[in-house]
Amino acid sequence: MFFWGGFYSLSVIAVFAAFYVKESQLKYITSLYVFLIFFVSAFRYMIGSDYDAYTEIYATSITSVDELFEFGHEPLFDMLILTLNELGFSAQMLFVVMSGITIYFIYYGVRAHLSSERSILLVLVLYTTFFTAGGYWSCFNLIRQAAAMSILVYAARYIVNNSFLKFLCFILLAMGFHYSAIIFLPFYWIAKIKISPRSMMIGTIFSLLITVTGVSVKLFLLFIPFFSELYGKYLSAALNVTAGVSGFSFMTIGLYLMFCVCLYVYSRNTVVDKLTMLAFSYMVLRILFSISVEGNPAITMIIHRFEIYFLLFYLIFLVRGVEAAAQQNYGRPFLCCSMMLLSAVFSFLMIYQLYQGANDPINQMLPSLSAGNYRYEFNFRLFQ
């Protein structure tokens, strides 16, 4: 537990460094932080609700190329398992490789959207603290979809460059790890539509209304049969959906307030380049996803599989807005303190989750559900 406290404390300190350390020196801090994210993701032991599942899949899944489509997994993922098994690696190596793929594409994907080391570091810090507190750190869960998501973040550069063929190639690569990546394809055209801040606010209010009135639940139940064959394993969760809303969580309220801040930045035209437009488009989709399903845990669990593709774009836009505000002399100390406070709050929530999960793993995403007398440790055993 001391490691986790130190890790998240470093995240908060990294925010301070992002604002006050020279740009030429920030690359060393960013590199260290990226390495730590990879280290935790790759060598974690019994952390993540999918840890046991993927360990079992590794031991009982594909044994030859002839069985490539027999286990219901994506082809690239099955080929990876087959290759690692043939080379004599343990299941832990699967987490190492998948974490490497995810972190690599996230890092270089973010770098394609943000030019400064400060921006890149801030996005990584917010990704690690803000979304881990919400159970979103994909390398702790959903590792196939995490890889697909990271590839699509990288591929988004080709939307800006109007390189559809390259974009399509990365869509196919991402689908090799998770078929749901196909939903990203239409956004090649959607992201190019410029929508005014006023229209976005109207859309958000409409999203709130259909949630509060229970209409979003009814709409979801209306369309779920069409997807039951593809996502049959989620159908049982959908059947538990009941009309009505239990109330908005503090997480969603925070997301909504941050969305309003981003909307203000966008309306002030402080940043209007193509990358910002792209990030803004995806950020809007992400917030509408969150608000529309709030208060319905069963729907949220299913929709989470799709909204994950837009999480990093939300952060990219937020950081670009903060940087634009800093450049216009809104007060660097105030902005730095705000980002540090945000990271500190969600770091605390994550450590609390880890602590609670050790004592009551059934009610927590972390650690693994089968963890008995749990100890937070790492696994460096990479060979069978």
C-alpha positions in Angstrom: 0.0 0.0 0.0 3.0 2.3 0.6 3.8 2.0 -3.1 0.4 3.1 -4.2 0.5 6.1 -1.8 3.9 7.0 -3.3 2.7 6.5 -6.9 -0.3 8.7 -6.6 1.6 11.3 -4.6 4.1 11.4 -7.5 1.1 12.1 -9.7 0.2 15.2 -7.7 3.8 16.4 -7.7 4.0 15.8 -11.5 1.2 18.4 -11.9 3.4 21.0 -10.1 6.4 20.0 -12.2 4.3 20.4 -15.4 3.8 24.1 -14.6 7.1 25.1 -13.1 9.8 22.8 -14.5 11.5 23.9 -17.7 10.1 22.3 -20.9 13.5 20.8 -21.7 13.6 18.9 -18.4 10.0 17.8 -18.4 10.7 15.0 -20.9 12.6 13.1 -18.1 9.7 13.4 -15.7 7.3 12.3 -18.4 9.5 9.3 -19.3 9.6 8.3 -15.7 5.9 8.6 -15.3 5.2 6.6 -18.4 7.5 3.9 -17.2 5.7 3.8 -13.8 2.3 3.4 -15.5 3.7 0.6 -17.6 5.4 -1.1 -14.6 2.2 -1.1 -12.5 0.1 -2.3 -15.4 2.4 -5.0 -16.6 3.5 -6.6 -13.3 0.4 -6.2 -11.2 -0.7 -9.3 -9.4 -4.3 -10.1 -8.8 -5.4 -6.5 -9.4 -8.2 -6.0 -11.8 -11.5 -7.8 -12.1 -10.3 -9.5 -15.3 -7.1 -10.8 -13.9 -8.3 -14.3 -13.1 -10.3 -14.5 -16.3 -7.3 -13.7 -18.6 -5.1 -16.0 -16.6 -7.5 -18.8 -17.2 -7.9 -17.8 -20.9 -4.2 -18.0 -21.3 -4.0 -21.5 -19.8 -7.1 -23.0 -21.6 -7.4 -21.1 -24.9 -6.0 -21.6 -28.4 -3.3 -24.2 -28.9 -3.0 -24.1 -32.7 -3.8 -21.9 -35.6 -6.6 -24.3 -36.6 -8.5 -23.1 -33.5 -8.2 -19.4 -34.3 -11.9 -18.6 -34.3 -13.2 -21.3 -31.9 -12.9 -19.5 -28.6 -14.8 -16.3 -29.4 -11.8 -14.0 -29.0 -10.4 -11.6 -31.6 -7.8 -13.1 -34.0 -4.8 -10.9 -33.0 -5.4 -11.6 -29.3 -5.6 -15.3 -29.9 -2.5 -15.3 -32.0 -0.6 -13.4 -29.2 -1.7 -16.0 -26.7 -0.6 -18.8 -29.0 2.8 -17.2 -29.7 3.5 -16.5 -26.0 2.6 -20.1 -25.0 4.8 -21.5 -27.7 7.7 -19.5 -26.4 7.2 -20.8 -22.9 6.0 -17.6 -21.2 3.7 -17.4 -18.3 0.3 -15.7 -18.2 2.0 -12.6 -16.7 3.8 -12.0 -20.0 0.3 -11.5 -21.5 -0.2 -8.5 -19.2 3.3 -7.2 -19.9 2.7 -7.3 -23.7 -0.8 -5.9 -23.6 0.3 -3.1 -21.2 3.2 -2.3 -23.5 0.8 -2.0 -26.5 -1.6 0.1 -24.6 0.9 2.5 -23.1 2.8 2.8 -26.4 -0.2 3.9 -28.4 -1.6 6.1 -25.7 1.7 7.9 -25.3 2.3 8.5 -29.0 -1.3 9.1 -29.6 -1.4 11.8 -27.0 1.8 13.2 -28.4 0.2 13.5 -31.8 -2.5 15.7 -30.3 -0.4 17.8 -27.9 2.9 19.4 -28.8 4.3 20.3 -25.4 5.7 18.0 -22.8 3.7 19.8 -20.1 0.4 19.0 -21.9 1.4 15.3 -22.4 2.3 14.9 -18.7 -0.9 16.6 -17.6 -3.0 14.2 -19.7 -1.2 11.2 -18.4 -1.5 12.4 -14.8 -5.2 13.0 -15.2 -5.7 9.7 -16.9 -4.0 7.9 -14.1 -5.7 9.7 -11.2 -9.1 10.9 -12.5 -10.2 7.8 -14.3 -8.6 5.2 -12.0 -10.9 6.7 -9.3 -13.8 6.0 -11.5 -12.6 2.4 -12.3 -11.5 3.4 -15.8 -7.8 2.6 -15.8 -8.1 0.1 -18.6 -4.8 -1.6 -17.9 -6.3 -2.7 -14.6 -9.3 -4.1 -16.5 -10.6 -4.9 -20.0 -7.1 -5.3 -21.4 -8.2 -6.2 -24.9 -10.4 -3.2 -25.2 -7.7 -1.0 -23.6 -5.4 -2.0 -26.5 -8.1 -1.2 -29.0 -8.8 2.2 -27.4 -5.1 3.2 -27.4 -4.8 2.3 -31.1 -7.8 4.4 -32.0 -6.4 7.4 -30.0 -3.3 7.0 -32.1 -5.3 6.6 -35.3 -7.3 9.9 -34.7 -4.3 11.8 -36.2 -5.4 10.5 -39.6 -8.8 12.1 -39.2 -7.1 15.5 -39.0 -4.9 14.6 -42.0 -7.8 13.3 -44.0 -6.0 10.0 -44.6 -9.0 7.6 -44.6 -7.1 4.6 -45.8 -4.5 4.8 -42.9 -7.4 5.4 -40.5 -9.2 2.3 -41.7 -6.0 0.2 -41.3 -5.8 1.2 -37.7 -9.5 0.5 -37.2 -8.9 -3.0 -38.5 -5.8 -3.4 -36.2 -7.9 -2.3 -33.2 -10.6 -4.7 -34.1 -8.0 -7.5 -34.0 -8.0 -6.9 -30.2 -11.7 -6.0 -29.7 -14.5 -6.0 -32.2 -16.3 -3.1 -30.6 -13.6 -0.8 -32.1 -15.8 -0.7 -35.3 -18.0 1.9 -33.6 -15.2 4.4 -34.0 -15.3 4.2 -37.8 -18.3 6.6 -38.4 -16.6 9.3 -36.3 -14.1 9.9 -39.1 -17.0 12.0 -40.6 -18.8 12.9 -37.4 -15.7 14.6 -35.9 -15.5 16.9 -38.9 -18.9 18.4 -38.1 -18.6 21.8 -36.4 -21.3 22.2 -33.8 -21.7 25.5 -31.8 -21.3 25.6 -28.0 -24.9 26.6 -27.8 -26.0 23.5 -29.6 -23.8 21.4 -27.4 -25.3 22.8 -24.2 -28.8 22.2 -25.6 -27.8 18.6 -26.3 -26.5 18.2 -22.8 -29.6 19.5 -21.2 -31.7 17.2 -23.4 -29.5 14.3 -22.3 -30.2 15.2 -18.7 -33.9 15.4 -19.3 -34.3 12.0 -21.0 -32.3 10.5 -18.1 -34.3 12.1 -15.3 -37.6 11.1 -16.9 -36.5 7.5 -17.5 -36.7 7.8 -21.3 -33.1 6.8 -21.8 -33.8 3.5 -20.0 -36.8 2.7 -22.3 -34.8 3.6 -25.4 -31.9 1.4 -24.3 -34.3 -1.6 -23.7 -35.9 -1.0 -27.1 -32.6 -1.4 -28.9 -30.8 -4.0 -26.8 -32.4 -7.0 -28.7 -30.6 -5.9 -31.9 -27.2 -6.2 -30.1 -28.0 -9.3 -28.1 -26.3 -11.7 -30.5 -23.1 -9.7 -30.5 -23.1 -8.8 -26.8 -25.2 -11.6 -25.4 -23.1 -11.7 -22.2 -24.4 -8.2 -21.3 -28.0 -9.1 -21.9 -28.5 -10.4 -18.4 -27.3 -7.1 -17.1 -29.8 -5.2 -19.3 -32.7 -7.3 -18.0 -31.9 -5.9 -14.5 -32.5 -2.3 -15.7 -35.5 -0.7 -14.1 -37.1 2.6 -14.9 -36.2 5.6 -12.9 -32.9 7.1 -11.7 -31.2 6.7 -8.4 -29.5 10.1 -8.6 -26.4 11.5 -10.1 -23.0 10.6 -8.6 -20.4 13.1 -7.6 -18.3 11.8 -10.4 -20.8 12.7 -13.0 -21.5 16.1 -11.4 -17.8 16.7 -11.6 -17.7 15.6 -15.2 -20.5 17.9 -16.1 -18.9 20.9 -14.4 -15.7 20.2 -16.2 -17.6 20.0 -19.4 -19.1 23.4 -18.8 -15.6 24.8 -18.3 -14.4 23.3 -21.5 -17.5 24.6 -23.3 -16.6 28.1 -22.0 -13.0 27.8 -23.3 -14.3 26.6 -26.7 -16.8 29.4 -26.9 -14.1 32.0 -26.2 -12.2 30.7 -29.3 -8.9 30.4 -27.4 -8.1 27.3 -29.4 -9.7 26.5 -32.7 -7.3 24.3 -34.6 -8.4 20.9 -36.1 -7.0 18.8 -33.2 -9.0 20.8 -30.7 -12.1 20.5 -32.8 -11.6 16.7 -32.9 -11.0 16.4 -29.1 -14.0 18.6 -28.5 -16.3 16.4 -30.6 -15.2 13.3 -28.8 -15.4 14.9 -25.4 -19.0 15.9 -26.1 -19.9 12.3 -27.0 -18.2 11.1 -23.8 -20.1 13.4 -21.5 -23.4 12.7 -23.3 -22.8 9.0 -22.8 -22.1 9.4 -19.1 -25.1 11.7 -18.3 -27.6 9.6 -20.3 -26.9 6.4 -18.4 -26.4 7.9 -15.0 -28.4 6.2 -12.2 -28.8 2.9 -14.0 -25.8 0.7 -13.0 -26.7 -2.1 -15.4 -26.8 0.2 -18.4 -23.6 2.0 -17.2 -21.7 -1.3 -17.1 -22.7 -2.0 -20.8 -22.2 1.5 -22.1 -18.8 1.7 -20.4 -17.6 -0.7 -23.1 -18.3 2.0 -25.7 -17.6 5.3 -23.9 -14.1 4.2 -23.1 -13.1 5.1 -26.6 -13.7 8.8 -25.9 -12.1 9.2 -22.4 -8.7 10.3 -23.5 -10.1 12.9 -25.9 -12.0 14.4 -23.0 -8.8 14.9 -21.2 -6.9 16.2 -24.2 -9.4 18.9 -24.7 -9.4 19.8 -21.0 -5.6 20.2 -21.0 -5.6 22.2 -24.2 -8.2 24.5 -22.6 -6.1 24.9 -19.4 -3.0 25.7 -21.5 -4.9 28.3 -23.5 -6.1 29.9 -20.3 -2.6 29.9 -18.9 -1.3 31.6 -22.0 -3.8 34.4 -21.6 -2.6 35.1 -18.1 -5.6 33.7 -16.2 -3.2 32.9 -13.4 -0.7 30.0 -13.6 -0.7 29.4 -9.8 -4.5 29.1 -9.7 -4.5 26.7 -12.6 -1.7 24.6 -11.2 -3.4 24.4 -7.8 -6.7 23.5 -9.4 -5.1 20.6 -11.4 -3.2 19.5 -8.3 -6.3 19.5 -6.2 -8.2 17.5 -8.8 -5.4 14.9 -9.0 -5.1 14.7 -5.2 -8.8 14.1 -4.7 -9.0 11.3 -7.2 -5.7 9.8 -6.0 -7.1 9.6 -2.5 -10.3 8.0 -3.8 -8.2 5.4 -5.7 -6.1 4.5 -2.7 -9.3 4.3 -0.6 -10.8 2.0 -3.3 -7.7 -0.2 -3.2 -7.9 -0.4 0.6 -11.6 -1.2 0.6 -11.2 -3.7 -2.2 -8.7 -5.7 -0.1 -11.3 -6.1 2.6 -14.4 -6.4 0.5 -13.3 -7.4 -3.1 -16.8 -8.4 -4.2 -18.1 -4.8 -4.0 -15.0 -3.3 -5.7 -13.6 -3.3 -9.2 -10.2 -3.8 -7.6 -8.6 -6.1 -6.7 -9.4 -9.4 -8.4 -12.7 -11.0 -7.3 -11.0 -14.3 -6.2 -8.3 -12.7 -4.0 -8.4 -14.2 -0.6 -5.9 -13.0 2.0 -4.9 -10.3 -0.4 -1.4 -8.7 -0.5 -0.5 -5.9 -2.8 2.5 -7.1 -4.6 4.0 -7.6 -8.1 4.6 -10.7 -10.2 7.9 -10.9 -12.1 7.6 -14.6 -13.0 7.5 -14.4 -16.8 8.3 -18.0 -17.7 6.3 -21.2 -17.1 
